[in-house]
Amino acid sequence: MFVVHCQDKPGAQQIRLDNRAAHLDFLKANLDKIVLAGPVQTEDRTGMVGSVLVLNFADRAELDAFLAQDPYAKAGLFAAVTVLPYKKVLP
C-alpha cells in the first residue's frame, strides 16, 4: 500500500477543472485499488491545489504504471508527486 501526495502546479486550476471528469472516471474504474482519494483544498476551501490518495498496489512499479495513466498526470497538472510506502493500522 502507498500514500500519494500530488501538488498542483501554481495557476493550474483550469487544467484540473478541464480534466476532472476524466480523472474521476479513471479512479472509479479502479476502485479495487483505492483505499481513499480526494483533493487537497486551499486554506479557505474554495479551490483545489492537489490530491491525496491511498492506493493498494503490491509494488512501486505497478503503482507508477497506474499513476502515469491518470488523466491529471497526462495533462501535466502536477508540480510534484510524493509517494511513500504505507501500512494501514486503524481502523
PyMOL Python script that loads the backbone (N, CA, C, O; Angstrom):
from pymol import cmd

cmd.read_pdbstr("""\
ATOM      1  N   MET A   1       0.845  -1.160   0.000  1.00  0.00           N
ATOM      2  CA  MET A   1       0.000   0.000   0.000  1.00  0.00           C
ATOM      3  C   MET A   1       0.902   1.239   0.000  1.00  0.00           C
ATOM      4  O   MET A   1       2.012   1.222   0.530  1.00  0.00           O
ATOM      5  N   PHE A   2       0.388   2.313  -0.612  1.00  0.00           N
ATOM      6  CA  PHE A   2       1.154   3.550  -0.747  1.00  0.00           C
ATOM      7  C   PHE A   2       0.259   4.755  -0.508  1.00  0.00           C
ATOM      8  O   PHE A   2      -0.933   4.730  -0.816  1.00  0.00           O
ATOM      9  N   VAL A   3       0.849   5.815   0.047  1.00  0.00           N
ATOM     10  CA  VAL A   3       0.179   7.106   0.116  1.00  0.00           C
ATOM     11  C   VAL A   3       0.839   7.995  -0.935  1.00  0.00           C
ATOM     12  O   VAL A   3       2.064   8.046  -1.050  1.00  0.00           O
ATOM     13  N   VAL A   4       0.001   8.691  -1.698  1.00  0.00           N
ATOM     14  CA  VAL A   4       0.476   9.535  -2.789  1.00  0.00           C
ATOM     15  C   VAL A   4      -0.042  10.956  -2.562  1.00  0.00           C
ATOM     16  O   VAL A   4      -1.244  11.176  -2.413  1.00  0.00           O
ATOM     17  N   HIS A   5       0.893  11.921  -2.538  1.00  0.00           N
ATOM     18  CA  HIS A   5       0.527  13.330  -2.403  1.00  0.00           C
ATOM     19  C   HIS A   5       0.957  14.042  -3.674  1.00  0.00           C
ATOM     20  O   HIS A   5       2.143  14.093  -3.998  1.00  0.00           O
ATOM     21  N   CYS A   6      -0.004  14.585  -4.385  1.00  0.00           N
ATOM     22  CA  CYS A   6       0.252  15.309  -5.634  1.00  0.00           C
ATOM     23  C   CYS A   6       0.007  16.795  -5.392  1.00  0.00           C
ATOM     24  O   CYS A   6      -1.043  17.180  -4.878  1.00  0.00           O
ATOM     25  N   GLN A   7       0.972  17.624  -5.762  1.00  0.00           N
ATOM     26  CA  GLN A   7       0.833  19.073  -5.649  1.00  0.00           C
ATOM     27  C   GLN A   7       0.636  19.654  -7.039  1.00  0.00           C
ATOM     28  O   GLN A   7       1.440  19.418  -7.941  1.00  0.00           O
ATOM     29  N   ASP A   8      -0.436  20.414  -7.205  1.00  0.00           N
ATOM     30  CA  ASP A   8      -0.703  21.056  -8.493  1.00  0.00           C
ATOM     31  C   ASP A   8       0.332  22.133  -8.791  1.00  0.00           C
ATOM     32  O   ASP A   8       0.891  22.743  -7.880  1.00  0.00           O
ATOM     33  N   LYS A   9       0.576  22.357 -10.066  1.00  0.00           N
ATOM     34  CA  LYS A   9       1.403  23.489 -10.475  1.00  0.00           C
ATOM     35  C   LYS A   9       0.660  24.773 -10.108  1.00  0.00           C
ATOM     36  O   LYS A   9      -0.569  24.806 -10.174  1.00  0.00           O
ATOM     37  N   PRO A  10       1.367  25.813  -9.728  1.00  0.00           N
ATOM     38  CA  PRO A  10       0.705  27.088  -9.448  1.00  0.00           C
ATOM     39  C   PRO A  10      -0.087  27.557 -10.676  1.00  0.00           C
ATOM     40  O   PRO A  10       0.390  27.470 -11.808  1.00  0.00           O
ATOM     41  N   GLY A  11      -1.281  28.047 -10.434  1.00  0.00           N
ATOM     42  CA  GLY A  11      -2.102  28.573 -11.518  1.00  0.00           C
ATOM     43  C   GLY A  11      -2.700  27.522 -12.436  1.00  0.00           C
ATOM     44  O   GLY A  11      -3.123  27.840 -13.548  1.00  0.00           O
ATOM     45  N   ALA A  12      -2.742  26.268 -11.984  1.00  0.00           N
ATOM     46  CA  ALA A  12      -3.204  25.176 -12.847  1.00  0.00           C
ATOM     47  C   ALA A  12      -4.653  24.768 -12.586  1.00  0.00           C
ATOM     48  O   ALA A  12      -5.071  23.678 -12.976  1.00  0.00           O
ATOM     49  N   GLN A  13      -5.413  25.631 -11.933  1.00  0.00           N
ATOM     50  CA  GLN A  13      -6.798  25.296 -11.607  1.00  0.00           C
ATOM     51  C   GLN A  13      -7.608  24.896 -12.850  1.00  0.00           C
ATOM     52  O   GLN A  13      -8.419  23.972 -12.789  1.00  0.00           O
ATOM     53  N   GLN A  14      -7.390  25.583 -13.967  1.00  0.00           N
ATOM     54  CA  GLN A  14      -8.170  25.265 -15.167  1.00  0.00           C
ATOM     55  C   GLN A  14      -7.808  23.890 -15.718  1.00  0.00           C
ATOM     56  O   GLN A  14      -8.680  23.179 -16.217  1.00  0.00           O
ATOM     57  N   ILE A  15      -6.541  23.507 -15.636  1.00  0.00           N
ATOM     58  CA  ILE A  15      -6.134  22.161 -16.061  1.00  0.00           C
ATOM     59  C   ILE A  15      -6.872  21.124 -15.221  1.00  0.00           C
ATOM     60  O   ILE A  15      -7.379  20.135 -15.750  1.00  0.00           O
ATOM     61  N   ARG A  16      -6.932  21.352 -13.915  1.00  0.00           N
ATOM     62  CA  ARG A  16      -7.648  20.434 -13.024  1.00  0.00           C
ATOM     63  C   ARG A  16      -9.123  20.349 -13.416  1.00  0.00           C
ATOM     64  O   ARG A  16      -9.672  19.256 -13.558  1.00  0.00           O
ATOM     65  N   LEU A  17      -9.750  21.491 -13.588  1.00  0.00           N
ATOM     66  CA  LEU A  17     -11.178  21.500 -13.920  1.00  0.00           C
ATOM     67  C   LEU A  17     -11.451  20.850 -15.270  1.00  0.00           C
ATOM     68  O   LEU A  17     -12.423  20.109 -15.416  1.00  0.00           O
ATOM     69  N   ASP A  18     -10.601  21.121 -16.259  1.00  0.00           N
ATOM     70  CA  ASP A  18     -10.793  20.557 -17.599  1.00  0.00           C
ATOM     71  C   ASP A  18     -10.658  19.034 -17.625  1.00  0.00           C
ATOM     72  O   ASP A  18     -11.234  18.377 -18.492  1.00  0.00           O
ATOM     73  N   ASN A  19      -9.909  18.476 -16.689  1.00  0.00           N
ATOM     74  CA  ASN A  19      -9.640  17.037 -16.691  1.00  0.00           C
ATOM     75  C   ASN A  19     -10.304  16.286 -15.546  1.00  0.00           C
ATOM     76  O   ASN A  19     -10.108  15.080 -15.401  1.00  0.00           O
ATOM     77  N   ARG A  20     -11.083  16.984 -14.736  1.00  0.00           N
ATOM     78  CA  ARG A  20     -11.677  16.386 -13.537  1.00  0.00           C
ATOM     79  C   ARG A  20     -12.599  15.211 -13.849  1.00  0.00           C
ATOM     80  O   ARG A  20     -12.498  14.171 -13.198  1.00  0.00           O
ATOM     81  N   ALA A  21     -13.475  15.345 -14.807  1.00  0.00           N
ATOM     82  CA  ALA A  21     -14.410  14.253 -15.122  1.00  0.00           C
ATOM     83  C   ALA A  21     -13.653  12.996 -15.558  1.00  0.00           C
ATOM     84  O   ALA A  21     -13.975  11.892 -15.119  1.00  0.00           O
ATOM     85  N   ALA A  22     -12.662  13.163 -16.411  1.00  0.00           N
ATOM     86  CA  ALA A  22     -11.873  12.014 -16.868  1.00  0.00           C
ATOM     87  C   ALA A  22     -11.083  11.398 -15.713  1.00  0.00           C
ATOM     88  O   ALA A  22     -10.960  10.177 -15.625  1.00  0.00           O
ATOM     89  N   HIS A  23     -10.549  12.242 -14.828  1.00  0.00           N
ATOM     90  CA  HIS A  23      -9.818  11.763 -13.657  1.00  0.00           C
ATOM     91  C   HIS A  23     -10.735  10.935 -12.760  1.00  0.00           C
ATOM     92  O   HIS A  23     -10.358   9.847 -12.323  1.00  0.00           O
ATOM     93  N   LEU A  24     -11.930  11.442 -12.485  1.00  0.00           N
ATOM     94  CA  LEU A  24     -12.872  10.711 -11.637  1.00  0.00           C
ATOM     95  C   LEU A  24     -13.317   9.408 -12.289  1.00  0.00           C
ATOM     96  O   LEU A  24     -13.459   8.395 -11.604  1.00  0.00           O
ATOM     97  N   ASP A  25     -13.537   9.418 -13.583  1.00  0.00           N
ATOM     98  CA  ASP A  25     -13.886   8.176 -14.297  1.00  0.00           C
ATOM     99  C   ASP A  25     -12.759   7.156 -14.181  1.00  0.00           C
ATOM    100  O   ASP A  25     -13.010   5.968 -13.978  1.00  0.00           O
ATOM    101  N   PHE A  26     -11.513   7.623 -14.311  1.00  0.00           N
ATOM    102  CA  PHE A  26     -10.342   6.749 -14.186  1.00  0.00           C
ATOM    103  C   PHE A  26     -10.293   6.116 -12.791  1.00  0.00           C
ATOM    104  O   PHE A  26     -10.077   4.911 -12.660  1.00  0.00           O
ATOM    105  N   LEU A  27     -10.492   6.926 -11.760  1.00  0.00           N
ATOM    106  CA  LEU A  27     -10.477   6.388 -10.402  1.00  0.00           C
ATOM    107  C   LEU A  27     -11.628   5.420 -10.175  1.00  0.00           C
ATOM    108  O   LEU A  27     -11.435   4.360  -9.580  1.00  0.00           O
ATOM    109  N   LYS A  28     -12.816   5.768 -10.639  1.00  0.00           N
ATOM    110  CA  LYS A  28     -13.975   4.880 -10.463  1.00  0.00           C
ATOM    111  C   LYS A  28     -13.769   3.533 -11.159  1.00  0.00           C
ATOM    112  O   LYS A  28     -14.268   2.511 -10.687  1.00  0.00           O
ATOM    113  N   ALA A  29     -13.050   3.526 -12.258  1.00  0.00           N
ATOM    114  CA  ALA A  29     -12.764   2.280 -12.978  1.00  0.00           C
ATOM    115  C   ALA A  29     -11.730   1.425 -12.243  1.00  0.00           C
ATOM    116  O   ALA A  29     -11.518   0.265 -12.598  1.00  0.00           O
ATOM    117  N   ASN A  30     -11.086   1.995 -11.220  1.00  0.00           N
ATOM    118  CA  ASN A  30     -10.041   1.295 -10.466  1.00  0.00           C
ATOM    119  C   ASN A  30     -10.318   1.291  -8.971  1.00  0.00           C
ATOM    120  O   ASN A  30      -9.386   1.319  -8.167  1.00  0.00           O
ATOM    121  N   LEU A  31     -11.577   1.257  -8.595  1.00  0.00           N
ATOM    122  CA  LEU A  31     -11.942   1.323  -7.182  1.00  0.00           C
ATOM    123  C   LEU A  31     -11.340   0.193  -6.354  1.00  0.00           C
ATOM    124  O   LEU A  31     -11.137   0.352  -5.150  1.00  0.00           O
ATOM    125  N   ASP A  32     -11.054  -0.934  -6.975  1.00  0.00           N
ATOM    126  CA  ASP A  32     -10.477  -2.060  -6.242  1.00  0.00           C
ATOM    127  C   ASP A  32      -9.074  -1.751  -5.717  1.00  0.00           C
ATOM    128  O   ASP A  32      -8.583  -2.449  -4.831  1.00  0.00           O
ATOM    129  N   LYS A  33      -8.430  -0.723  -6.247  1.00  0.00           N
ATOM    130  CA  LYS A  33      -7.084  -0.332  -5.820  1.00  0.00           C
ATOM    131  C   LYS A  33      -7.077   0.867  -4.875  1.00  0.00           C
ATOM    132  O   LYS A  33      -6.035   1.205  -4.313  1.00  0.00           O
ATOM    133  N   ILE A  34      -8.226   1.510  -4.696  1.00  0.00           N
ATOM    134  CA  ILE A  34      -8.286   2.765  -3.948  1.00  0.00           C
ATOM    135  C   ILE A  34      -8.798   2.542  -2.531  1.00  0.00           C
ATOM    136  O   ILE A  34      -9.894   2.020  -2.327  1.00  0.00           O
ATOM    137  N   VAL A  35      -7.988   2.945  -1.557  1.00  0.00           N
ATOM    138  CA  VAL A  35      -8.410   2.933  -0.159  1.00  0.00           C
ATOM    139  C   VAL A  35      -9.130   4.241   0.146  1.00  0.00           C
ATOM    140  O   VAL A  35     -10.190   4.245   0.773  1.00  0.00           O
ATOM    141  N   LEU A  36      -8.542   5.359  -0.306  1.00  0.00           N
ATOM    142  CA  LEU A  36      -9.194   6.659  -0.230  1.00  0.00           C
ATOM    143  C   LEU A  36      -8.539   7.585  -1.240  1.00  0.00           C
ATOM    144  O   LEU A  36      -7.388   7.395  -1.633  1.00  0.00           O
ATOM    145  N   ALA A  37      -9.296   8.588  -1.649  1.00  0.00           N
ATOM    146  CA  ALA A  37      -8.783   9.556  -2.625  1.00  0.00           C
ATOM    147  C   ALA A  37      -9.601  10.834  -2.514  1.00  0.00           C
ATOM    148  O   ALA A  37     -10.812  10.795  -2.296  1.00  0.00           O
ATOM    149  N   GLY A  38      -8.921  11.969  -2.667  1.00  0.00           N
ATOM    150  CA  GLY A  38      -9.631  13.240  -2.644  1.00  0.00           C
ATOM    151  C   GLY A  38      -8.691  14.403  -2.860  1.00  0.00           C
ATOM    152  O   GLY A  38      -7.471  14.250  -2.798  1.00  0.00           O
ATOM    153  N   PRO A  39      -9.267  15.572  -3.116  1.00  0.00           N
ATOM    154  CA  PRO A  39      -8.458  16.753  -3.381  1.00  0.00           C
ATOM    155  C   PRO A  39      -7.958  17.418  -2.107  1.00  0.00           C
ATOM    156  O   PRO A  39      -8.613  17.365  -1.066  1.00  0.00           O
ATOM    157  N   VAL A  40      -6.795  18.042  -2.204  1.00  0.00           N
ATOM    158  CA  VAL A  40      -6.292  18.936  -1.170  1.00  0.00           C
ATOM    159  C   VAL A  40      -6.834  20.314  -1.529  1.00  0.00           C
ATOM    160  O   VAL A  40      -6.740  20.751  -2.676  1.00  0.00           O
ATOM    161  N   GLN A  41      -7.396  20.985  -0.542  1.00  0.00           N
ATOM    162  CA  GLN A  41      -8.048  22.260  -0.799  1.00  0.00           C
ATOM    163  C   GLN A  41      -7.190  23.439  -0.350  1.00  0.00           C
ATOM    164  O   GLN A  41      -6.252  23.297   0.434  1.00  0.00           O
ATOM    165  N   THR A  42      -7.547  24.606  -0.878  1.00  0.00           N
ATOM    166  CA  THR A  42      -6.944  25.841  -0.399  1.00  0.00           C
ATOM    167  C   THR A  42      -7.384  26.060   1.048  1.00  0.00           C
ATOM    168  O   THR A  42      -8.344  25.449   1.517  1.00  0.00           O
ATOM    169  N   GLU A  43      -6.671  26.935   1.742  1.00  0.00           N
ATOM    170  CA  GLU A  43      -6.981  27.198   3.158  1.00  0.00           C
ATOM    171  C   GLU A  43      -8.430  27.627   3.354  1.00  0.00           C
ATOM    172  O   GLU A  43      -9.057  27.251   4.345  1.00  0.00           O
ATOM    173  N   ASP A  44      -8.970  28.412   2.420  1.00  0.00           N
ATOM    174  CA  ASP A  44     -10.360  28.868   2.552  1.00  0.00           C
ATOM    175  C   ASP A  44     -11.362  27.892   1.932  1.00  0.00           C
ATOM    176  O   ASP A  44     -12.562  28.164   1.900  1.00  0.00           O
ATOM    177  N   ARG A  45     -10.862  26.754   1.439  1.00  0.00           N
ATOM    178  CA  ARG A  45     -11.680  25.666   0.872  1.00  0.00           C
ATOM    179  C   ARG A  45     -12.469  26.064  -0.373  1.00  0.00           C
ATOM    180  O   ARG A  45     -13.501  25.465  -0.675  1.00  0.00           O
ATOM    181  N   THR A  46     -11.986  27.068  -1.090  1.00  0.00           N
ATOM    182  CA  THR A  46     -12.681  27.491  -2.308  1.00  0.00           C
ATOM    183  C   THR A  46     -12.044  26.930  -3.572  1.00  0.00           C
ATOM    184  O   THR A  46     -12.607  27.069  -4.658  1.00  0.00           O
ATOM    185  N   GLY A  47     -10.891  26.305  -3.449  1.00  0.00           N
ATOM    186  CA  GLY A  47     -10.212  25.760  -4.620  1.00  0.00           C
ATOM    187  C   GLY A  47      -9.472  24.482  -4.268  1.00  0.00           C
ATOM    188  O   GLY A  47      -9.386  24.094  -3.103  1.00  0.00           O
ATOM    189  N   MET A  48      -8.944  23.842  -5.289  1.00  0.00           N
ATOM    190  CA  MET A  48      -8.189  22.601  -5.115  1.00  0.00           C
ATOM    191  C   MET A  48      -6.751  22.849  -5.558  1.00  0.00           C
ATOM    192  O   MET A  48      -6.506  23.504  -6.571  1.00  0.00           O
ATOM    193  N   VAL A  49      -5.799  22.313  -4.781  1.00  0.00           N
ATOM    194  CA  VAL A  49      -4.386  22.552  -5.068  1.00  0.00           C
ATOM    195  C   VAL A  49      -3.563  21.263  -5.112  1.00  0.00           C
ATOM    196  O   VAL A  49      -2.335  21.307  -5.191  1.00  0.00           O
ATOM    197  N   GLY A  50      -4.233  20.135  -5.061  1.00  0.00           N
ATOM    198  CA  GLY A  50      -3.518  18.873  -5.091  1.00  0.00           C
ATOM    199  C   GLY A  50      -4.447  17.713  -4.829  1.00  0.00           C
ATOM    200  O   GLY A  50      -5.669  17.862  -4.804  1.00  0.00           O
ATOM    201  N   SER A  51      -3.842  16.545  -4.632  1.00  0.00           N
ATOM    202  CA  SER A  51      -4.596  15.322  -4.378  1.00  0.00           C
ATOM    203  C   SER A  51      -3.846  14.464  -3.372  1.00  0.00           C
ATOM    204  O   SER A  51      -2.618  14.493  -3.304  1.00  0.00           O
ATOM    205  N   VAL A  52      -4.606  13.695  -2.589  1.00  0.00           N
ATOM    206  CA  VAL A  52      -4.039  12.669  -1.717  1.00  0.00           C
ATOM    207  C   VAL A  52      -4.782  11.378  -2.015  1.00  0.00           C
ATOM    208  O   VAL A  52      -6.011  11.337  -2.066  1.00  0.00           O
ATOM    209  N   LEU A  53      -3.996  10.326  -2.209  1.00  0.00           N
ATOM    210  CA  LEU A  53      -4.570   9.012  -2.470  1.00  0.00           C
ATOM    211  C   LEU A  53      -3.852   7.976  -1.620  1.00  0.00           C
ATOM    212  O   LEU A  53      -2.636   8.048  -1.439  1.00  0.00           O
ATOM    213  N   VAL A  54      -4.586   7.033  -1.109  1.00  0.00           N
ATOM    214  CA  VAL A  54      -4.001   5.834  -0.506  1.00  0.00           C
ATOM    215  C   VAL A  54      -4.408   4.695  -1.416  1.00  0.00           C
ATOM    216  O   VAL A  54      -5.592   4.412  -1.598  1.00  0.00           O
ATOM    217  N   LEU A  55      -3.407   4.050  -1.981  1.00  0.00           N
ATOM    218  CA  LEU A  55      -3.632   3.056  -3.033  1.00  0.00           C
ATOM    219  C   LEU A  55      -3.039   1.715  -2.647  1.00  0.00           C
ATOM    220  O   LEU A  55      -1.965   1.639  -2.050  1.00  0.00           O
ATOM    221  N   ASN A  56      -3.750   0.670  -2.993  1.00  0.00           N
ATOM    222  CA  ASN A  56      -3.341  -0.679  -2.648  1.00  0.00           C
ATOM    223  C   ASN A  56      -2.722  -1.366  -3.864  1.00  0.00           C
ATOM    224  O   ASN A  56      -3.416  -1.994  -4.663  1.00  0.00           O
ATOM    225  N   PHE A  57      -1.411  -1.234  -3.983  1.00  0.00           N
ATOM    226  CA  PHE A  57      -0.652  -1.894  -5.040  1.00  0.00           C
ATOM    227  C   PHE A  57       0.442  -2.734  -4.405  1.00  0.00           C
ATOM    228  O   PHE A  57       0.970  -2.378  -3.351  1.00  0.00           O
ATOM    229  N   ALA A  58       0.780  -3.836  -5.033  1.00  0.00           N
ATOM    230  CA  ALA A  58       1.770  -4.769  -4.491  1.00  0.00           C
ATOM    231  C   ALA A  58       3.178  -4.189  -4.515  1.00  0.00           C
ATOM    232  O   ALA A  58       3.983  -4.467  -3.626  1.00  0.00           O
ATOM    233  N   ASP A  59       3.476  -3.378  -5.540  1.00  0.00           N
ATOM    234  CA  ASP A  59       4.837  -2.847  -5.647  1.00  0.00           C
ATOM    235  C   ASP A  59       4.837  -1.487  -6.329  1.00  0.00           C
ATOM    236  O   ASP A  59       3.840  -1.064  -6.913  1.00  0.00           O
ATOM    237  N   ARG A  60       5.955  -0.827  -6.243  1.00  0.00           N
ATOM    238  CA  ARG A  60       6.090   0.537  -6.757  1.00  0.00           C
ATOM    239  C   ARG A  60       5.954   0.594  -8.274  1.00  0.00           C
ATOM    240  O   ARG A  60       5.385   1.550  -8.800  1.00  0.00           O
ATOM    241  N   ALA A  61       6.459  -0.399  -8.980  1.00  0.00           N
ATOM    242  CA  ALA A  61       6.359  -0.392 -10.440  1.00  0.00           C
ATOM    243  C   ALA A  61       4.902  -0.426 -10.894  1.00  0.00           C
ATOM    244  O   ALA A  61       4.523   0.283 -11.827  1.00  0.00           O
ATOM    245  N   GLU A  62       4.098  -1.238 -10.244  1.00  0.00           N
ATOM    246  CA  GLU A  62       2.668  -1.321 -10.573  1.00  0.00           C
ATOM    247  C   GLU A  62       1.981   0.009 -10.262  1.00  0.00           C
ATOM    248  O   GLU A  62       1.147   0.478 -11.037  1.00  0.00           O
ATOM    249  N   LEU A  63       2.330   0.611  -9.132  1.00  0.00           N
ATOM    250  CA  LEU A  63       1.776   1.905  -8.761  1.00  0.00           C
ATOM    251  C   LEU A  63       2.162   2.982  -9.775  1.00  0.00           C
ATOM    252  O   LEU A  63       1.310   3.755 -10.213  1.00  0.00           O
ATOM    253  N   ASP A  64       3.433   3.035 -10.146  1.00  0.00           N
ATOM    254  CA  ASP A  64       3.901   4.046 -11.097  1.00  0.00           C
ATOM    255  C   ASP A  64       3.187   3.926 -12.441  1.00  0.00           C
ATOM    256  O   ASP A  64       2.860   4.937 -13.061  1.00  0.00           O
ATOM    257  N   ALA A  65       2.945   2.700 -12.890  1.00  0.00           N
ATOM    258  CA  ALA A  65       2.223   2.496 -14.148  1.00  0.00           C
ATOM    259  C   ALA A  65       0.796   3.033 -14.032  1.00  0.00           C
ATOM    260  O   ALA A  65       0.282   3.644 -14.969  1.00  0.00           O
ATOM    261  N   PHE A  66       0.169   2.807 -12.899  1.00  0.00           N
ATOM    262  CA  PHE A  66      -1.179   3.323 -12.652  1.00  0.00           C
ATOM    263  C   PHE A  66      -1.184   4.849 -12.655  1.00  0.00           C
ATOM    264  O   PHE A  66      -1.997   5.469 -13.340  1.00  0.00           O
ATOM    265  N   LEU A  67      -0.282   5.449 -11.896  1.00  0.00           N
ATOM    266  CA  LEU A  67      -0.234   6.911 -11.802  1.00  0.00           C
ATOM    267  C   LEU A  67       0.011   7.572 -13.151  1.00  0.00           C
ATOM    268  O   LEU A  67      -0.529   8.646 -13.419  1.00  0.00           O
ATOM    269  N   ALA A  68       0.804   6.957 -13.992  1.00  0.00           N
ATOM    270  CA  ALA A  68       1.104   7.516 -15.313  1.00  0.00           C
ATOM    271  C   ALA A  68      -0.128   7.573 -16.209  1.00  0.00           C
ATOM    272  O   ALA A  68      -0.175   8.366 -17.150  1.00  0.00           O
ATOM    273  N   GLN A  69      -1.119   6.744 -15.925  1.00  0.00           N
ATOM    274  CA  GLN A  69      -2.338   6.713 -16.735  1.00  0.00           C
ATOM    275  C   GLN A  69      -3.413   7.696 -16.259  1.00  0.00           C
ATOM    276  O   GLN A  69      -4.418   7.888 -16.943  1.00  0.00           O
ATOM    277  N   ASP A  70      -3.214   8.309 -15.109  1.00  0.00           N
ATOM    278  CA  ASP A  70      -4.185   9.257 -14.576  1.00  0.00           C
ATOM    279  C   ASP A  70      -4.288  10.458 -15.518  1.00  0.00           C
ATOM    280  O   ASP A  70      -3.268  11.045 -15.879  1.00  0.00           O
ATOM    281  N   PRO A  71      -5.501  10.830 -15.917  1.00  0.00           N
ATOM    282  CA  PRO A  71      -5.662  11.994 -16.791  1.00  0.00           C
ATOM    283  C   PRO A  71      -5.037  13.280 -16.251  1.00  0.00           C
ATOM    284  O   PRO A  71      -4.580  14.109 -17.037  1.00  0.00           O
ATOM    285  N   TYR A  72      -5.006  13.464 -14.945  1.00  0.00           N
ATOM    286  CA  TYR A  72      -4.338  14.635 -14.392  1.00  0.00           C
ATOM    287  C   TYR A  72      -2.846  14.602 -14.696  1.00  0.00           C
ATOM    288  O   TYR A  72      -2.267  15.621 -15.074  1.00  0.00           O
ATOM    289  N   ALA A  73      -2.228  13.452 -14.534  1.00  0.00           N
ATOM    290  CA  ALA A  73      -0.798  13.327 -14.835  1.00  0.00           C
ATOM    291  C   ALA A  73      -0.540  13.544 -16.317  1.00  0.00           C
ATOM    292  O   ALA A  73       0.405  14.239 -16.690  1.00  0.00           O
ATOM    293  N   LYS A  74      -1.368  12.959 -17.156  1.00  0.00           N
ATOM    294  CA  LYS A  74      -1.206  13.114 -18.611  1.00  0.00           C
ATOM    295  C   LYS A  74      -1.358  14.565 -19.047  1.00  0.00           C
ATOM    296  O   LYS A  74      -0.748  14.989 -20.028  1.00  0.00           O
ATOM    297  N   ALA A  75      -2.180  15.333 -18.313  1.00  0.00           N
ATOM    298  CA  ALA A  75      -2.408  16.746 -18.657  1.00  0.00           C
ATOM    299  C   ALA A  75      -1.317  17.658 -18.096  1.00  0.00           C
ATOM    300  O   ALA A  75      -1.308  18.856 -18.377  1.00  0.00           O
ATOM    301  N   GLY A  76      -0.407  17.103 -17.311  1.00  0.00           N
ATOM    302  CA  GLY A  76       0.676  17.912 -16.752  1.00  0.00           C
ATOM    303  C   GLY A  76       0.263  18.774 -15.575  1.00  0.00           C
ATOM    304  O   GLY A  76       0.842  19.838 -15.359  1.00  0.00           O
ATOM    305  N   LEU A  77      -0.728  18.337 -14.811  1.00  0.00           N
ATOM    306  CA  LEU A  77      -1.245  19.136 -13.698  1.00  0.00           C
ATOM    307  C   LEU A  77      -0.264  19.276 -12.538  1.00  0.00           C
ATOM    308  O   LEU A  77      -0.227  20.318 -11.884  1.00  0.00           O
ATOM    309  N   PHE A  78       0.520  18.251 -12.279  1.00  0.00           N
ATOM    310  CA  PHE A  78       1.278  18.208 -11.031  1.00  0.00           C
ATOM    311  C   PHE A  78       2.674  18.812 -11.124  1.00  0.00           C
ATOM    312  O   PHE A  78       3.419  18.566 -12.072  1.00  0.00           O
ATOM    313  N   ALA A  79       3.007  19.616 -10.105  1.00  0.00           N
ATOM    314  CA  ALA A  79       4.364  20.146  -9.948  1.00  0.00           C
ATOM    315  C   ALA A  79       5.241  19.109  -9.267  1.00  0.00           C
ATOM    316  O   ALA A  79       6.437  19.019  -9.546  1.00  0.00           O
ATOM    317  N   ALA A  80       4.639  18.316  -8.365  1.00  0.00           N
ATOM    318  CA  ALA A  80       5.385  17.309  -7.623  1.00  0.00           C
ATOM    319  C   ALA A  80       4.447  16.185  -7.204  1.00  0.00           C
ATOM    320  O   ALA A  80       3.267  16.406  -6.932  1.00  0.00           O
ATOM    321  N   VAL A  81       4.995  14.977  -7.158  1.00  0.00           N
ATOM    322  CA  VAL A  81       4.263  13.812  -6.670  1.00  0.00           C
ATOM    323  C   VAL A  81       5.172  13.092  -5.680  1.00  0.00           C
ATOM    324  O   VAL A  81       6.280  12.678  -6.020  1.00  0.00           O
ATOM    325  N   THR A  82       4.684  12.951  -4.455  1.00  0.00           N
ATOM    326  CA  THR A  82       5.426  12.253  -3.416  1.00  0.00           C
ATOM    327  C   THR A  82       4.735  10.921  -3.154  1.00  0.00           C
ATOM    328  O   THR A  82       3.521  10.872  -2.953  1.00  0.00           O
ATOM    329  N   VAL A  83       5.509   9.846  -3.158  1.00  0.00           N
ATOM    330  CA  VAL A  83       4.977   8.505  -2.925  1.00  0.00           C
ATOM    331  C   VAL A  83       5.722   7.904  -1.740  1.00  0.00           C
ATOM    332  O   VAL A  83       6.952   7.902  -1.698  1.00  0.00           O
ATOM    333  N   LEU A  84       4.959   7.396  -0.782  1.00  0.00           N
ATOM    334  CA  LEU A  84       5.544   6.761   0.389  1.00  0.00           C
ATOM    335  C   LEU A  84       4.875   5.416   0.645  1.00  0.00           C
ATOM    336  O   LEU A  84       3.654   5.311   0.531  1.00  0.00           O
ATOM    337  N   PRO A  85       5.639   4.390   0.987  1.00  0.00           N
ATOM    338  CA  PRO A  85       5.026   3.136   1.418  1.00  0.00           C
ATOM    339  C   PRO A  85       4.167   3.404   2.660  1.00  0.00           C
ATOM    340  O   PRO A  85       4.510   4.242   3.494  1.00  0.00           O
ATOM    341  N   TYR A  86       3.066   2.692   2.768  1.00  0.00           N
ATOM    342  CA  TYR A  86       2.102   2.970   3.822  1.00  0.00           C
ATOM    343  C   TYR A  86       1.556   1.665   4.376  1.00  0.00           C
ATOM    344  O   TYR A  86       1.313   0.717   3.628  1.00  0.00           O
ATOM    345  N   LYS A  87       1.365   1.620   5.677  1.00  0.00           N
ATOM    346  CA  LYS A  87       0.750   0.465   6.330  1.00  0.00           C
ATOM    347  C   LYS A  87      -0.445   0.940   7.128  1.00  0.00           C
ATOM    348  O   LYS A  87      -0.288   1.708   8.077  1.00  0.00           O
ATOM    349  N   LYS A  88      -1.621   0.504   6.765  1.00  0.00           N
ATOM    350  CA  LYS A  88      -2.825   0.867   7.493  1.00  0.00           C
ATOM    351  C   LYS A  88      -2.874   0.079   8.804  1.00  0.00           C
ATOM    352  O   LYS A  88      -2.695  -1.139   8.816  1.00  0.00           O
ATOM    353  N   VAL A  89      -3.118   0.788   9.894  1.00  0.00           N
ATOM    354  CA  VAL A  89      -3.216   0.151  11.196  1.00  0.00           C
ATOM    355  C   VAL A  89      -4.641   0.277  11.752  1.00  0.00           C
ATOM    356  O   VAL A  89      -5.191  -0.700  12.262  1.00  0.00           O
ATOM    357  N   LEU A  90      -5.237   1.459  11.659  1.00  0.00           N
ATOM    358  CA  LEU A  90      -6.582   1.687  12.179  1.00  0.00           C
ATOM    359  C   LEU A  90      -7.433   2.394  11.152  1.00  0.00           C
ATOM    360  O   LEU A  90      -6.841   3.030  10.280  1.00  0.00           O
ATOM    361  N   PRO A  91      -8.707   2.360  11.151  1.00  0.00           N
ATOM    362  CA  PRO A  91      -9.494   1.385  11.909  1.00  0.00           C
ATOM    363  C   PRO A  91      -9.380   0.021  11.295  1.00  0.00           C
ATOM    364  O   PRO A  91      -9.975  -0.933  11.796  1.00  0.00           O
TER     365      PRO A  91
END
""", "prot")
cmd.dss("prot")
cmd.show_as("cartoon", "prot")
cmd.util.cbc("prot")
cmd.orient("prot")
